[in-house]
Amino acid sequence: MSAGVGNKKSKEIGVGILGYSIGKAHAYGWQDLSRYFYPPKLTPKLIALAGRSKEGVEHEAKRFGFERSYSKWEELVRDKEVEIFDNCAPPSLHPEPTIAAAEAGKQLVCEKPLARNAKDARTMLDAAERARVKHMTGFNYRFLPAVTFARKLITEGTLGKIHYFKSAYLGYNGGFDDPSYPIKWMHQSETAGYGALADLGTHAIDLARFLVGEVASVSGASETFIKERPVAQGSSEKARVDVDDTTIACMRFREGALGVFEASWLTSGRVDYLRFEAYGTMGTIRFNLERLNELEVFIRDDRADLAGFRRVPVVGKDHPYMKTFWTNQGIGFAWQYSFTNELHHFIECLAEDKPLGPIGATFEDGYKAMLIMDAIAESSRTEKWVRVPE
């Protein structure tokens, strides 16, 4: 099947999405891909959206232009027009539907964290490898211009050898810092696996691996400060919270660097504070998602009278990804475009049958991030350093 894009034509490929919370950002990315990366190698077509609530999923399917909707994930997997299965459900619903989709020969995208634990994540990786399909974990922040530029500075040696790395993802998730905020699936290990560690920290962990390399061992601590929450807004009935509100860890990287990691959704005043700092023998970089169009850079060989950090706007056409966007006014790059870039990378690798890594995150990257999270959780329980399995 083919579709017109301007005066050009490209083969269409059917997309099915499970879940319509972060799934809305994915739908936007699939839709926008052909507008910015023109002409596309393949044109995504939104075939079906699946979710638990029949009324809710029908509403979102109509809103985003899906051809149909389902209230059971099995129906989405059976749909023969769905060639890419995009799992945006909670982590407890990642393994079974994704493995079924792999066995049906569908290409795979799955939101982070890949699963509730490394064991489940490994079953997903193994199924994808057996089926010989493309697979990507949704670490969209790899596709921000500032992050890609930071990786370039590190890999090209501009900063020298990295000896210290700090990463943090702090926020309040729209009200989690308030004890009266009702309990959600993210507050229970049965559906989420971990709390702030999985919901936020997984991004910071992936960026540590993406920028510095593999983590050898960790020493972590976690705490649940709000131990119960109302079952609904204004309800006096409470439900137990059994995941972490805040997790911190020290890390040793295999290449010798030391690291510090933080994740919390009780940090009032922080909105979306995903931050990293990389300190090398020749320079330093700093990034904050709340100012996502900037990278702070210090190079030791700069003139003495220009010493200190420079705030580099990464919005020019010479910066990563920016040449494909319409604006030439340097006014910035929006959060949702990270999904557009990420999904375009997936489509390009699929069309050209080339590896997603190292720029894109595969299920192997999702699995390795889960190994680190499991090790941090174990360290918190035992109060000992824990090695991350190789």
RAURWO-V93593 format. One record per backbone hydrogen bond with DSSP energy under -0.5 kcal/mol. NH is the residue of the N-H (numbers start at 0). CO is the residue of the C=O. If there is no record, write none. Layout:
BEGIN
nh,co
NH,CO
NH,CO
END
This chain:
BEGIN
nh,co
2,9
4,7
7,4
9,2
10,40
11,0
12,42
14,44
15,83
16,47
17,85
18,16
18,49
23,20
24,21
25,21
26,22
27,23
28,24
29,25
30,26
31,27
32,28
33,29
34,31
35,31
36,32
37,35
42,10
43,41
44,12
46,14
46,44
47,14
48,67
49,16
50,69
53,51
56,52
57,53
58,54
59,55
60,56
61,57
62,58
63,59
64,60
64,61
65,60
66,45
67,46
69,48
74,71
75,71
76,72
77,73
78,74
81,78
82,13
82,80
83,13
84,106
85,15
85,83
86,84
86,108
87,17
87,85
91,190
92,89
93,90
94,90
97,93
98,94
99,95
100,96
101,97
102,98
103,99
104,101
105,100
106,82
107,133
108,84
109,135
110,86
111,137
120,116
121,117
122,118
123,119
124,120
125,121
126,122
127,123
128,124
129,125
130,126
131,127
131,128
132,127
135,107
136,360
137,109
138,136
139,137
141,138
142,139
143,140
147,143
148,144
149,145
150,146
151,147
152,148
153,149
154,150
155,151
156,153
157,152
158,152
159,156
162,278
163,278
164,257
165,276
166,259
167,274
168,261
169,272
170,263
171,270
174,171
175,171
176,171
177,174
178,176
180,177
182,229
186,183
187,184
190,187
191,187
192,188
193,191
195,243
197,194
198,194
199,195
200,195
201,196
202,199
203,199
204,200
205,201
206,202
207,203
208,204
209,205
210,206
211,207
212,207
215,251
216,251
217,385
218,249
220,247
222,245
224,222
226,224
228,238
230,236
234,231
238,228
240,226
241,186
241,239
244,222
245,222
246,262
247,220
248,260
249,218
250,258
251,216
252,256
253,213
255,252
257,162
258,250
259,164
260,248
261,166
262,246
263,168
264,244
266,170
267,265
269,266
272,169
273,271
274,167
274,272
275,286
276,165
277,284
278,163
279,277
279,282
280,160
281,158
282,158
283,297
284,277
285,295
286,275
288,273
290,287
291,288
293,290
294,311
295,285
296,309
297,283
299,281
301,298
305,302
306,303
309,296
311,294
311,309
312,310
313,292
318,315
321,318
322,318
323,320
324,321
336,333
337,334
338,335
339,335
340,336
341,337
342,338
343,339
344,340
345,341
346,342
347,343
348,344
349,345
350,346
351,347
352,348
353,348
359,355
361,359
365,361
366,362
367,363
368,364
369,365
370,366
371,367
372,368
373,369
374,370
375,371
376,372
377,373
378,374
379,375
380,376
381,377
382,378
383,378
385,217
387,215
388,386
END
